[in-house]
Amino acid sequence: MNVQIEESWKQQLEPEFAKDYFVRLTDFVREEYRTNTIYPPGKLIFNAFNLCPFHQVKVVIIGQDPYHGPGQAHGLCFSVNDGVAFPPSLQNIFKEIKSDLGTEIPTTGNLTRWAQQGVLMLNATLTVRAHQAGSHQRKGWEEFTDAAIRTLANGREHLVFILWGAYAQKKGAFIDRTKHLVLASAHPSPLSAYNGFFGNKHFSRANDYLVEHGESPINW
């Protein structure tokens, strides 16, 4: 399998590429791109990995599914391309950052700047059919992204894992809390943000932990 992914991640995840589930997943995804409108663009499927090499990861944010509207998804969970209106969850993320750190809400929802500082923004499912939320779930992506999280949790120390909502918390349930900081709260969606997302101070808590362990903080 010739998977186009950043080299350090390629080495870490090499065992996955030969597994039956990944071969089936690859066949499925290729056919979907051939016959439907799929997001993100094919070259950005592994954008989260490509922008944030394995040994540079400091913080992991786990999402569920790429955005399924035109021009939104570019391979980083919660992030949208420059010039795209902020989806409601992203608006709430920026509100919490302002409340927590005093940082003004930015003019763009493109979070590439976080990735370049060591924030891995990983959706559980890396592709989606246009206007069909969840359409590529249970095809193998979840197994692949579980493997990525596991290699980080086992192979690194003192990372921050941010788990918003029940789905992310279940996906990160196996992470060793004695080795890493795990921050869990309600999801930033408008349906749940007032049930514990607002006021969680995850951004300052993540930075405090990074500094405590000799890492530079994230400029959120």
Accessible surface in RSA format (square Angstrom, percent):
REM  Atomic radii and reference values for relative SASA: ProtOr
REM  Chains: A
REM  Algorithm: Lee & Richards
REM  Probe-radius: 1.40
REM  Slices: 20
REM RES _ NUM      All-atoms   Total-Side   Main-Chain    Non-polar    All polar
REM                ABS   REL    ABS   REL    ABS   REL    ABS   REL    ABS   REL
RES MET A   1    97.90  50.7  31.05  20.6  66.84 159.2  18.81  16.0  79.08 104.8
RES ASN A   2   113.08  78.0  88.55  85.6  24.53  59.1  38.65  93.0  74.43  71.9
RES VAL A   3    10.59   7.0   6.70   6.1   3.89   9.4  10.53   9.2   0.06   0.2
RES GLN A   4   129.46  72.4 116.21  84.9  13.26  31.6  64.74 137.8  64.73  49.1
RES ILE A   5    16.26   9.3   0.00   0.0  16.26  39.2   3.04   2.2  13.21  35.9
RES GLU A   6    42.51  24.4  31.08  23.5  11.43  27.2  26.55  51.4  15.96  13.0
RES GLU A   7   106.30  61.0 102.46  77.5   3.85   9.2  53.86 104.2  52.45  42.8
RES SER A   8    23.38  19.8  19.71  26.3   3.66   8.4  21.98  46.8   1.40   2.0
RES TRP A   9     0.00   0.0   0.00   0.0   0.00   0.0   0.00   0.0   0.00   0.0
RES LYS A  10    45.35  22.1  45.35  27.8   0.00   0.0  17.22  15.5  28.13  30.0
RES GLN A  11   119.84  67.0 101.76  74.4  18.09  43.1  34.53  73.5  85.32  64.7
RES GLN A  12    61.69  34.5  48.37  35.4  13.32  31.7   3.85   8.2  57.84  43.9
RES LEU A  13     0.94   0.5   0.54   0.4   0.41   1.0   0.94   0.7   0.00   0.0
RES GLU A  14    88.76  51.0  85.53  64.7   3.23   7.7  42.70  82.6  46.05  37.6
RES PRO A  15    85.17  62.1  69.52  63.4  15.65  56.9  80.96  66.8   4.21  26.2
RES GLU A  16    17.14   9.8  17.14  13.0   0.00   0.0   1.06   2.1  16.08  13.1
RES PHE A  17     4.10   2.1   4.10   2.5   0.00   0.0   4.10   2.5   0.00   0.0
RES ALA A  18    84.08  77.3  59.88  92.4  24.21  55.1  64.91  91.4  19.17  50.8
RES LYS A  19    92.74  45.2  86.56  53.1   6.18  14.7  56.93  51.2  35.81  38.1
RES ASP A  20   105.45  73.9  98.72  98.3   6.73  15.9  20.52  48.3  84.94  84.7
RES TYR A  21    16.68   7.8  13.77   7.8   2.91   7.6  14.29  10.7   2.39   2.9
RES PHE A  22     5.32   2.7   5.32   3.3   0.00   0.0   5.32   3.2   0.00   0.0
RES VAL A  23    59.40  39.1  59.32  53.7   0.07   0.2  59.32  51.5   0.07   0.2
RES ARG A  24   151.23  63.5 145.50  74.2   5.73  13.6  72.79  99.5  78.45  47.5
RES LEU A  25     1.86   1.0   1.53   1.1   0.33   0.8   1.85   1.3   0.01   0.0
RES THR A  26    20.93  14.9  17.00  17.2   3.94   9.4  18.23  24.5   2.71   4.1
RES ASP A  27    82.85  58.0  76.33  76.0   6.52  15.4  27.74  65.3  55.11  55.0
RES PHE A  28    49.00  24.5  41.35  25.6   7.65  19.9  48.53  29.4   0.47   1.3
RES VAL A  29    11.59   7.6  11.59  10.5   0.00   0.0  11.59  10.1   0.00   0.0
RES ARG A  30   150.63  63.2 142.12  72.4   8.51  20.3  62.38  85.2  88.25  53.5
RES GLU A  31    79.38  45.6  77.51  58.6   1.87   4.5  43.92  84.9  35.46  29.0
RES GLU A  32    12.36   7.1  12.36   9.4   0.00   0.0   0.44   0.9  11.92   9.7
RES TYR A  33    64.36  30.0  43.79  24.9  20.57  53.5  43.95  33.0  20.41  25.2
RES ARG A  34   178.01  74.7 141.37  72.1  36.64  87.2  72.47  99.0 105.54  64.0
RES THR A  35    73.16  52.0  39.25  39.8  33.91  80.8  43.38  58.3  29.78  45.0
RES ASN A  36    58.31  40.2  38.34  37.1  19.96  48.1  11.07  26.6  47.24  45.7
RES THR A  37    80.17  57.0  69.00  69.9  11.17  26.6  37.03  49.7  43.14  65.2
RES ILE A  38    11.28   6.4   0.00   0.0  11.28  27.2   0.00   0.0  11.28  30.6
RES TYR A  39    31.23  14.6  31.23  17.8   0.00   0.0  21.17  15.9  10.06  12.4
RES PRO A  40     0.52   0.4   0.52   0.5   0.00   0.0   0.52   0.4   0.00   0.0
RES PRO A  41    59.80  43.6  52.30  47.7   7.50  27.2  59.71  49.3   0.08   0.5
RES GLY A  42    37.89  46.7   0.00   N/A  37.89  46.7  19.84  54.4  18.05  40.4
RES LYS A  43   169.86  82.9 136.61  83.8  33.26  79.2 112.55 101.3  57.31  61.0
RES LEU A  44    42.48  23.7  42.48  30.4   0.00   0.0  42.48  29.8   0.00   0.0
RES ILE A  45    22.14  12.6  19.34  14.4   2.80   6.7  19.34  13.9   2.80   7.6
RES PHE A  46    24.02  12.0  22.76  14.1   1.26   3.3  22.81  13.8   1.21   3.5
RES ASN A  47    16.33  11.3  15.68  15.2   0.65   1.6   0.65   1.6  15.68  15.2
RES ALA A  48     2.31   2.1   1.95   3.0   0.35   0.8   2.15   3.0   0.16   0.4
RES PHE A  49     0.57   0.3   0.57   0.4   0.00   0.0   0.57   0.3   0.00   0.0
RES ASN A  50    59.86  41.3  41.56  40.2  18.30  44.1  20.02  48.2  39.84  38.5
RES LEU A  51    48.79  27.2  37.26  26.7  11.53  29.0  40.08  28.1   8.72  23.5
RES CYS A  52     0.77   0.6   0.08   0.1   0.68   1.6   0.69   1.7   0.08   0.1
RES PRO A  53    28.55  20.8  28.55  26.0   0.00   0.0  28.55  23.6   0.00   0.0
RES PHE A  54     3.33   1.7   3.33   2.1   0.00   0.0   3.33   2.0   0.00   0.0
RES HIS A  55   125.62  68.7 106.50  74.0  19.12  48.9  75.44  77.7  50.18  58.4
RES GLN A  56   108.75  60.8  99.77  72.9   8.98  21.4  37.55  79.9  71.20  54.0
RES VAL A  57     0.14   0.1   0.00   0.0   0.14   0.3   0.00   0.0   0.14   0.4
RES LYS A  58    30.97  15.1  29.54  18.1   1.43   3.4  21.53  19.4   9.44  10.1
RES VAL A  59     0.00   0.0   0.00   0.0   0.00   0.0   0.00   0.0   0.00   0.0
RES VAL A  60     0.00   0.0   0.00   0.0   0.00   0.0   0.00   0.0   0.00   0.0
RES ILE A  61     1.95   1.1   1.95   1.5   0.00   0.0   1.95   1.4   0.00   0.0
RES ILE A  62     1.84   1.0   0.26   0.2   1.58   3.8   0.26   0.2   1.58   4.3
RES GLY A  63     6.42   7.9   0.00   N/A   6.42   7.9   6.42  17.6   0.00   0.0
RES GLN A  64    74.80  41.8  68.98  50.4   5.81  13.8  19.11  40.7  55.69  42.2
RES ASP A  65    34.10  23.9  16.46  16.4  17.64  41.7  15.52  36.5  18.58  18.5
RES PRO A  66     9.20   6.7   4.39   4.0   4.82  17.5   6.56   5.4   2.65  16.4
RES TYR A  67    45.47  21.2  40.81  23.2   4.65  12.1  44.03  33.1   1.44   1.8
RES HIS A  68    65.87  36.0  64.52  44.8   1.34   3.4  44.70  46.1  21.17  24.6
RES GLY A  69    12.73  15.7   0.00   N/A  12.73  15.7  11.84  32.5   0.89   2.0
RES PRO A  70    94.39  68.8  79.67  72.6  14.73  53.5  80.06  66.1  14.33  89.1
RES GLY A  71    42.87  52.9   0.00   N/A  42.87  52.9  35.87  98.4   7.00  15.7
RES GLN A  72    40.50  22.6  40.31  29.5   0.18   0.4   5.19  11.0  35.31  26.8
RES ALA A  73     6.63   6.1   2.04   3.1   4.60  10.5   4.02   5.7   2.61   6.9
RES HIS A  74     7.85   4.3   7.75   5.4   0.11   0.3   0.73   0.8   7.12   8.3
RES GLY A  75    14.27  17.6   0.00   N/A  14.27  17.6   8.51  23.3   5.76  12.9
RES LEU A  76     5.04   2.8   0.11   0.1   4.93  12.4   0.11   0.1   4.93  13.3
RES CYS A  77     1.60   1.2   0.64   0.7   0.96   2.3   1.15   2.9   0.45   0.5
RES PHE A  78    23.54  11.8  16.14  10.0   7.40  19.3  16.83  10.2   6.71  19.2
RES SER A  79     0.19   0.2   0.00   0.0   0.19   0.4   0.00   0.0   0.19   0.3
RES VAL A  80     0.00   0.0   0.00   0.0   0.00   0.0   0.00   0.0   0.00   0.0
RES ASN A  81    48.94  33.7  48.87  47.2   0.06   0.2  13.59  32.7  35.35  34.2
RES ASP A  82    95.62  67.0  77.02  76.7  18.61  44.0  33.78  79.5  61.85  61.7
RES GLY A  83    85.43 105.3   0.00   N/A  85.43 105.3  44.06 120.9  41.36  92.6
RES VAL A  84    37.28  24.5  27.66  25.0   9.62  23.2  32.14  27.9   5.14  13.9
RES ALA A  85    85.85  78.9  65.56 101.2  20.30  46.2  77.28 108.8   8.57  22.7
RES PHE A  86    43.46  21.7  32.38  20.1  11.07  28.8  32.52  19.7  10.94  31.3
RES PRO A  87    15.08  11.0   8.56   7.8   6.52  23.7  15.08  12.4   0.00   0.0
RES PRO A  88    75.01  54.7  73.18  66.7   1.83   6.6  74.51  61.5   0.50   3.1
RES SER A  89    17.23  14.6  16.31  21.8   0.92   2.1   5.73  12.2  11.50  16.1
RES LEU A  90     0.00   0.0   0.00   0.0   0.00   0.0   0.00   0.0   0.00   0.0
RES GLN A  91    77.99  43.6  75.64  55.3   2.36   5.6  13.86  29.5  64.13  48.6
RES ASN A  92    11.01   7.6  11.01  10.6   0.00   0.0   0.00   0.0  11.01  10.6
RES ILE A  93     0.69   0.4   0.69   0.5   0.00   0.0   0.69   0.5   0.00   0.0
RES PHE A  94     3.04   1.5   1.94   1.2   1.10   2.9   2.19   1.3   0.85   2.4
RES LYS A  95    97.01  47.3  91.06  55.9   5.95  14.2  55.66  50.1  41.35  44.0
RES GLU A  96     1.66   1.0   1.48   1.1   0.18   0.4   0.18   0.4   1.48   1.2
RES ILE A  97     4.32   2.5   4.32   3.2   0.00   0.0   4.32   3.1   0.00   0.0
RES LYS A  98    88.90  43.4  84.21  51.7   4.69  11.2  41.10  37.0  47.81  50.9
RES SER A  99    80.73  68.2  46.70  62.3  34.02  78.4  34.13  72.7  46.60  65.3
RES ASP A 100    21.93  15.4   1.16   1.2  20.76  49.1   0.00   0.0  21.93  21.9
RES LEU A 101    70.36  39.2  35.46  25.4  34.90  87.7  42.38  29.8  27.98  75.3
RES GLY A 102    53.03  65.4   0.00   N/A  53.03  65.4  29.83  81.9  23.20  52.0
RES THR A 103    54.68  38.9  46.52  47.2   8.16  19.5  38.77  52.1  15.91  24.1
RES GLU A 104   119.61  68.7 109.50  82.8  10.11  24.1  63.53 122.9  56.08  45.8
RES ILE A 105    75.71  43.1  55.97  41.7  19.75  47.6  56.76  40.9  18.95  51.4
RES PRO A 106    38.66  28.2  24.14  22.0  14.53  52.8  33.95  28.0   4.71  29.3
RES THR A 107   141.69 100.8 107.91 109.4  33.78  80.5  87.66 117.7  54.03  81.7
RES THR A 108    38.46  27.4  37.32  37.8   1.14   2.7  38.46  51.7   0.00   0.0
RES GLY A 109     0.32   0.4   0.00   N/A   0.32   0.4   0.00   0.0   0.32   0.7
RES ASN A 110    25.64  17.7  22.70  21.9   2.95   7.1   4.11   9.9  21.53  20.8
RES LEU A 111     0.45   0.3   0.45   0.3   0.00   0.0   0.45   0.3   0.00   0.0
RES THR A 112    33.08  23.5  33.08  33.5   0.00   0.0  26.93  36.2   6.15   9.3
RES ARG A 113    76.25  32.0  71.70  36.5   4.56  10.8  59.69  81.6  16.57  10.0
RES TRP A 114     1.81   0.7   1.81   0.9   0.00   0.0   1.81   1.0   0.00   0.0
RES ALA A 115     1.59   1.5   0.42   0.7   1.16   2.6   0.42   0.6   1.16   3.1
RES GLN A 116   122.65  68.6  91.12  66.6  31.53  75.1  30.45  64.8  92.20  69.9
RES GLN A 117    52.73  29.5  41.02  30.0  11.71  27.9  37.48  79.8  15.25  11.6
RES GLY A 118     2.90   3.6   0.00   N/A   2.90   3.6   1.72   4.7   1.17   2.6
RES VAL A 119     0.00   0.0   0.00   0.0   0.00   0.0   0.00   0.0   0.00   0.0
RES LEU A 120     0.02   0.0   0.02   0.0   0.00   0.0   0.02   0.0   0.00   0.0
RES MET A 121     0.96   0.5   0.59   0.4   0.37   0.9   0.34   0.3   0.62   0.8
RES LEU A 122     0.59   0.3   0.48   0.3   0.11   0.3   0.48   0.3   0.11   0.3
RES ASN A 123    11.94   8.2  10.24   9.9   1.70   4.1   0.68   1.6  11.27  10.9
RES ALA A 124     0.05   0.0   0.00   0.0   0.05   0.1   0.05   0.1   0.00   0.0
RES THR A 125     0.12   0.1   0.12   0.1   0.00   0.0   0.00   0.0   0.12   0.2
RES LEU A 126     8.94   5.0   5.82   4.2   3.12   7.8   7.06   5.0   1.88   5.1
RES THR A 127     0.00   0.0   0.00   0.0   0.00   0.0   0.00   0.0   0.00   0.0
RES VAL A 128     0.00   0.0   0.00   0.0   0.00   0.0   0.00   0.0   0.00   0.0
RES ARG A 129    65.95  27.7  65.95  33.6   0.00   0.0   6.62   9.0  59.33  36.0
RES ALA A 130    15.63  14.4   9.66  14.9   5.97  13.6   9.66  13.6   5.97  15.8
RES HIS A 131   125.78  68.7 102.70  71.4  23.08  59.0  68.24  70.3  57.54  67.0
RES GLN A 132    85.32  47.7  79.23  57.9   6.09  14.5  31.03  66.0  54.29  41.2
RES ALA A 133    75.07  69.0  46.84  72.3  28.24  64.2  47.00  66.2  28.07  74.4
RES GLY A 134    20.92  25.8   0.00   N/A  20.92  25.8   9.80  26.9  11.12  24.9
RES SER A 135    28.27  23.9   6.37   8.5  21.89  50.4  17.73  37.7  10.54  14.8
RES HIS A 136     0.00   0.0   0.00   0.0   0.00   0.0   0.00   0.0   0.00   0.0
RES GLN A 137    31.82  17.8  25.26  18.5   6.56  15.6   0.95   2.0  30.87  23.4
RES ARG A 138   197.37  82.9 165.18  84.2  32.19  76.6  81.23 111.0 116.14  70.4
RES LYS A 139    94.57  46.1  77.12  47.3  17.45  41.5  30.90  27.8  63.67  67.8
RES GLY A 140    13.27  16.4   0.00   N/A  13.27  16.4  10.08  27.7   3.19   7.2
RES TRP A 141     7.60   3.0   7.60   3.7   0.00   0.0   7.60   4.1   0.00   0.0
RES GLU A 142    33.60  19.3  33.60  25.4   0.00   0.0  28.50  55.1   5.10   4.2
RES GLU A 143    88.96  51.1  82.70  62.6   6.26  14.9  34.22  66.2  54.74  44.7
RES PHE A 144     0.00   0.0   0.00   0.0   0.00   0.0   0.00   0.0   0.00   0.0
RES THR A 145     0.00   0.0   0.00   0.0   0.00   0.0   0.00   0.0   0.00   0.0
RES ASP A 146    42.72  29.9  42.72  42.5   0.00   0.0   5.59  13.2  37.13  37.0
RES ALA A 147    11.23  10.3   9.18  14.2   2.05   4.7  11.02  15.5   0.21   0.6
RES ALA A 148     0.00   0.0   0.00   0.0   0.00   0.0   0.00   0.0   0.00   0.0
RES ILE A 149     0.11   0.1   0.08   0.1   0.02   0.1   0.08   0.1   0.02   0.1
RES ARG A 150   107.55  45.2 107.55  54.8   0.00   0.0  39.04  53.4  68.51  41.5
RES THR A 151    32.60  23.2  26.19  26.6   6.41  15.3  31.54  42.4   1.06   1.6
RES LEU A 152     0.00   0.0   0.00   0.0   0.00   0.0   0.00   0.0   0.00   0.0
RES ALA A 153     3.79   3.5   2.18   3.4   1.61   3.7   2.18   3.1   1.61   4.3
RES ASN A 154   100.31  69.2  81.57  78.8  18.74  45.1  26.42  63.6  73.88  71.4
RES GLY A 155    54.78  67.5   0.00   N/A  54.78  67.5  27.56  75.6  27.22  61.0
RES ARG A 156    37.60  15.8  33.37  17.0   4.24  10.1  10.12  13.8  27.49  16.7
RES GLU A 157   108.18  62.1  93.91  71.0  14.27  34.0  23.95  46.3  84.22  68.8
RES HIS A 158    69.52  38.0  65.95  45.8   3.58   9.1  46.90  48.3  22.62  26.3
RES LEU A 159     1.81   1.0   1.81   1.3   0.00   0.0   1.81   1.3   0.00   0.0
RES VAL A 160     0.00   0.0   0.00   0.0   0.00   0.0   0.00   0.0   0.00   0.0
RES PHE A 161     0.00   0.0   0.00   0.0   0.00   0.0   0.00   0.0   0.00   0.0
RES ILE A 162     0.08   0.0   0.00   0.0   0.08   0.2   0.00   0.0   0.08   0.2
RES LEU A 163     0.04   0.0   0.04   0.0   0.00   0.0   0.04   0.0   0.00   0.0
RES TRP A 164     4.72   1.9   0.64   0.3   4.08   9.6   0.64   0.3   4.08   6.6
RES GLY A 165    10.50  12.9   0.00   N/A  10.50  12.9  10.50  28.8   0.00   0.0
RES ALA A 166    86.22  79.3  70.06 108.1  16.16  36.8  73.14 103.0  13.09  34.7
RES TYR A 167    77.91  36.4  68.61  39.0   9.30  24.2  67.59  50.8  10.32  12.7
RES ALA A 168     3.24   3.0   2.79   4.3   0.46   1.0   2.79   3.9   0.46   1.2
RES GLN A 169    59.82  33.5  56.30  41.1   3.52   8.4  17.61  37.5  42.22  32.0
RES LYS A 170   172.80  84.3 156.30  95.9  16.50  39.3 104.66  94.2  68.15  72.6
RES LYS A 171    20.72  10.1   8.99   5.5  11.73  27.9  16.39  14.8   4.33   4.6
RES GLY A 172     0.00   0.0   0.00   N/A   0.00   0.0   0.00   0.0   0.00   0.0
RES ALA A 173    68.14  62.7  45.72  70.6  22.42  51.0  47.98  67.6  20.17  53.4
RES PHE A 174    80.51  40.3  48.52  30.1  31.99  83.2  60.05  36.4  20.46  58.5
RES ILE A 175     4.79   2.7   0.00   0.0   4.79  11.5   0.18   0.1   4.61  12.5
RES ASP A 176    66.82  46.8  57.57  57.3   9.25  21.9  29.39  69.2  37.43  37.3
RES ARG A 177   121.97  51.2  99.31  50.6  22.66  53.9  61.04  83.4  60.94  36.9
RES THR A 178   130.53  92.8  91.56  92.8  38.97  92.9  84.86 114.0  45.67  69.0
RES LYS A 179    51.92  25.3  47.21  29.0   4.71  11.2  31.37  28.2  20.54  21.9
RES HIS A 180     4.72   2.6   0.00   0.0   4.72  12.1   0.21   0.2   4.52   5.3
RES LEU A 181    43.51  24.2  40.93  29.3   2.58   6.5  43.51  30.6   0.00   0.0
RES VAL A 182    24.08  15.8   2.44   2.2  21.64  52.1   2.44   2.1  21.64  58.7
RES LEU A 183     1.29   0.7   0.08   0.1   1.22   3.1   1.29   0.9   0.00   0.0
RES ALA A 184    53.48  49.2  26.31  40.6  27.17  61.8  26.49  37.3  26.99  71.5
RES SER A 185    16.82  14.2   4.66   6.2  12.16  28.0  16.82  35.8   0.00   0.0
RES ALA A 186    23.14  21.3   8.56  13.2  14.58  33.2  17.39  24.5   5.75  15.2
RES HIS A 187    56.99  31.1  56.07  39.0   0.92   2.4  39.61  40.8  17.38  20.2
RES PRO A 188     0.00   0.0   0.00   0.0   0.00   0.0   0.00   0.0   0.00   0.0
RES SER A 189    22.24  18.8  22.24  29.7   0.00   0.0  17.44  37.1   4.81   6.7
RES PRO A 190    78.45  57.2  58.70  53.5  19.76  71.8  60.81  50.2  17.65 109.7
RES LEU A 191   168.79  94.0 140.47 100.5  28.32  71.2 145.11 101.9  23.67  63.7
RES SER A 192    27.40  23.2  26.62  35.5   0.78   1.8  25.49  54.3   1.91   2.7
RES ALA A 193     0.17   0.2   0.00   0.0   0.17   0.4   0.00   0.0   0.17   0.5
RES TYR A 194   181.85  84.9 152.14  86.6  29.71  77.3 117.14  88.0  64.71  79.8
RES ASN A 195   117.59  81.1  85.42  82.5  32.17  77.5  28.12  67.7  89.47  86.5
RES GLY A 196    37.38  46.1   0.00   N/A  37.38  46.1  28.17  77.3   9.20  20.6
RES PHE A 197     0.00   0.0   0.00   0.0   0.00   0.0   0.00   0.0   0.00   0.0
RES PHE A 198    54.05  27.0  35.64  22.1  18.40  47.9  35.96  21.8  18.08  51.8
RES GLY A 199    51.61  63.6   0.00   N/A  51.61  63.6  28.51  78.2  23.09  51.7
RES ASN A 200    15.63  10.8   4.33   4.2  11.30  27.2  13.62  32.8   2.00   1.9
RES LYS A 201    99.34  48.5  99.34  61.0   0.00   0.0  72.14  64.9  27.20  29.0
RES HIS A 202     0.87   0.5   0.87   0.6   0.00   0.0   0.00   0.0   0.87   1.0
RES PHE A 203     0.00   0.0   0.00   0.0   0.00   0.0   0.00   0.0   0.00   0.0
RES SER A 204    23.35  19.7  22.40  29.9   0.95   2.2  17.82  37.9   5.53   7.8
RES ARG A 205   114.20  47.9 110.12  56.1   4.08   9.7  35.63  48.7  78.57  47.6
RES ALA A 206     0.00   0.0   0.00   0.0   0.00   0.0   0.00   0.0   0.00   0.0
RES ASN A 207    18.97  13.1  18.90  18.3   0.07   0.2   8.59  20.7  10.38  10.0
RES ASP A 208    96.22  67.4  89.18  88.8   7.04  16.7  28.63  67.4  67.59  67.4
RES TYR A 209    29.91  14.0  28.48  16.2   1.44   3.7  24.50  18.4   5.41   6.7
RES LEU A 210     0.72   0.4   0.68   0.5   0.04   0.1   0.72   0.5   0.00   0.0
RES VAL A 211    85.72  56.4  74.42  67.4  11.30  27.2  74.94  65.1  10.78  29.2
RES GLU A 212   132.25  75.9  95.40  72.2  36.85  87.7  45.05  87.1  87.20  71.2
RES HIS A 213    64.84  35.4  36.49  25.4  28.35  72.5  31.89  32.9  32.94  38.3
RES GLY A 214    74.64  92.0   0.00   N/A  74.64  92.0  39.11 107.3  35.52  79.6
RES GLU A 215    69.70  40.0  63.70  48.2   6.00  14.3  11.42  22.1  58.27  47.6
RES SER A 216    68.35  57.8  57.37  76.6  10.99  25.3  45.00  95.8  23.35  32.7
RES PRO A 217    68.35  49.8  56.16  51.2  12.18  44.3  56.16  46.4  12.18  75.7
RES ILE A 218     4.88   2.8   0.00   0.0   4.88  11.8   0.31   0.2   4.57  12.4
RES ASN A 219   114.94  79.3 105.41 101.9   9.53  22.9  29.62  71.3  85.32  82.5
RES TRP A 220    12.83   5.1   0.07   0.0  12.75  29.9   3.47   1.8   9.36  15.2
END  Absolute sums over single chains surface
CHAIN  1 A     9952.2       7770.8       2181.4       5407.0       4545.2
END  Absolute sums over all chains
TOTAL          9952.2       7770.8       2181.4       5407.0       4545.2
